[in-house]
Amino acid sequence: MTDKIVQSIDIDHVARIEGKAGIEVHFDGADVKIAHVNIFEGPRFFEAITVGRPVEEAVAVFPRVCSFCAAAHKITAVLAAENALRIEPTEQTTKIRELCYLGDHIESHALHLFFLALPDFLGFPDAFSMGKVHKDLIKTAIALKDIGADIQTVIGSRYIHQENVLIGGFGRLPSRRNMEGLATRLKGLFNMAEDALEVLVSFPNWSEVEGERLHLALRPVGEEYGVFGDTVEATDGTKFKTHAYRMRIQELVIPHSFAKHSRYQDRTFVTGALSRVTLFGDLLSGRSKELVEMYSDFLDPNNPLANNFAQAVELVHWIRRAHTIAFDLAKSMRDESRVEYKLGKEQSGVAVTEAPRGMLAYTIRVDSKGVITKSDIITPTAMFLPVMEEDLKRLTAALLNVGTEKEEIAQKLQTVVRSYDPCVSCSVHITDVE
Amino acid sequence: MIKEDTRADVRERPRIGVYALTSCYGCQLMMATVSDILEVANVFDIRCFYMVSSASTMDEEVDIAFVEGSVSTEKDLKEILEIRKNCKTLVAMGACAVHGGVQSWAEGNLSYDEIYEEVYGDDKIDMPGLQAAPISQYVHVDYSLPGCPPEEDEIMYFLTTFLVGSFPEQKDYPVCAECRTTGNPCILIESNVPCLGSVTTAGCGARCITFNVPCIGCRGPVPHNTAWFDALATVFKKRGFTEEFVRARLKIFAAHNKNLDKMLKKAFGGDK
């Protein structure tokens, strides 16, 4: 009769993720009643504390939302501010920003894959102990993390909270020689960039966690798989302009969460590397396209663990794309001053970009004195958390059905949470899936 | 040379814990990615570092605790009290732990309820939140490691002083001192931009000014009343920047700093 007593799995603190979150699952036999992702980060109120402050100060504060994706927040906030001030960055500025943004993706994906995710698959508590056995792997991890960080440092002043990404351009431009150095290093990493994928393909996705889901991603501008765009597309065939995101993506405040819940046309949805590869994988080119075709089985859109593979493929692509941009800038970079803006009437600006973990949306309203009157941010983690909880519920039920021990279930639940690469600082959240 | 991880060594190595309250996790990310991290992991016995290791635990005693983040919830408060109880030396790491951080920007202007309403409207959330505060508001702090985020060389300096049984000294001179030795032109004087270097604690090597970006004070006010009052700190007034403007900007990172008003009064000649 013991299987009739309501039992629970409580993980107070999921290690190896960005931020502080726990997992709480209640079940009665194999009937899972509740699957919670409890997020214990306190509220940080970025949308409130920036109101009444000069827009230049506010864009310096926004990257502080999150350290793993600081450049994403900085660049997206600056784009929204420029949109509100009705100025356009120059082509060169956009190119340098894209390189800086790719630095963020490379650093973030490398940290997630090697330091946070792979220890699970290879059976270690952390990358330090993993590195004692797999010395080459940790060398690769550090080399990839370093190039991602150094791209951001060379362009943005440092790799956490870049100050040299400003409204209208840069305080000081990197030199051609800087770009040449980055291009040379990036070229030398083409092979290493494939190492994460090489390890991962020995570990097939768990079918127990599979379930249909809706993906949303930004269609990249031009013909190249990338991070900027102005149209969001969904796997159900619908799309909308980024300027309309507040109409299309609803935010709900739920009783026990400091993070608002996102819905797209009343449906939960996911965003992130797997969504990008699912929707726009055909825009990948060269080696990354080859790899996507070679390992398409691993890139199942309905399996959250496939996000690890999608990030590993992106790492290959981002390193090559970053090399192309740096190589080009090493030849073409010219001196350019910041685009200046004139303050006019009070106006709003919008920007949506693809951050390492998925779509990041900013709206900033600036008045005639250059002061913020309203801001709105939706982070990728707030978007995909409800689906993550559905996955935890499904996985627990499937494992209970085959009599898996609680301890093993707990381990697997954490691996699924990590595969999303959640960014808890971005979203404070407790929710209930019933 | 990297020592082997034998049990005898484990007993001798200083035990450290790295903990997070409400923050962006940037200080921990800095610490986890210092270039000598593998050696750090060998010479210290890391008992708690949730961001990087699943072999972490909150309730174990450690010699040195590094705490990132502000106290922003009841849970944060419970944890910082527990961390203090379990450690010999407590280091406040980064702007949030030291001065409350950017989430304290509205301190003194808006109440918790007002900020809450701006973000969540009338909807209710059943989790007790607190007005963000530095950890020193609740527990004794032994050392402060400033910065948003802290610099890699300072993290290594703190770690190595603890390793040899010494203690880290606080920098008591402003960013301007480093900016002069870096050889930058003074952008406050030459370009008339509100650079906070003269009143901000050094240690960053004048990173932002080197990028022609004005200092926004992420390392907090210079301690011990040693800002450059007889030189650049008085230039704000001459250049038309008001005391209120400079105060608001300094409050981005240091809203809870007790020296702030005194320092500004002196810089703007309010005592004369």
Interface residues (C-beta under 8 A of the other chain):
Chain A: H13 A15 R16 I17 E18 G19 K20 F40 E41 G42 P43 R44 F45 F46 E47 A48 I49 T50 V51 G52 R53 E57 A60 V61 R64 V65 C66 S67 F68 A70 L111 F115 L116 P119 P125 D126 A127 F128 G131 K132 I138 K145 A149 S157 R158 I160 H161 E163 N164 L166 F170 G171 R172 V253 I254 P255 H256 S257 F258 K260 Q414 S425 I430
Chain B: D5 A20 L21 T22 S23 C24 Y25 G26 C27 Q28 L29 M30 A32 T33 I37 L38 A41 I46 F49 Y50 M51 V52 S53 S54 A55 S56 M58 S70 V71 S72 T73 K75 D76 G101 V102 Q103 W105 A106 N109 L110 E114 I115 Y116 E118 V119 Y120 G121 D123 K124 I125 D126 M127 G129 L130 A132 C148 P149 R207 C208 T210 F211 N212 V213 I216 C218 A248 R249 I252
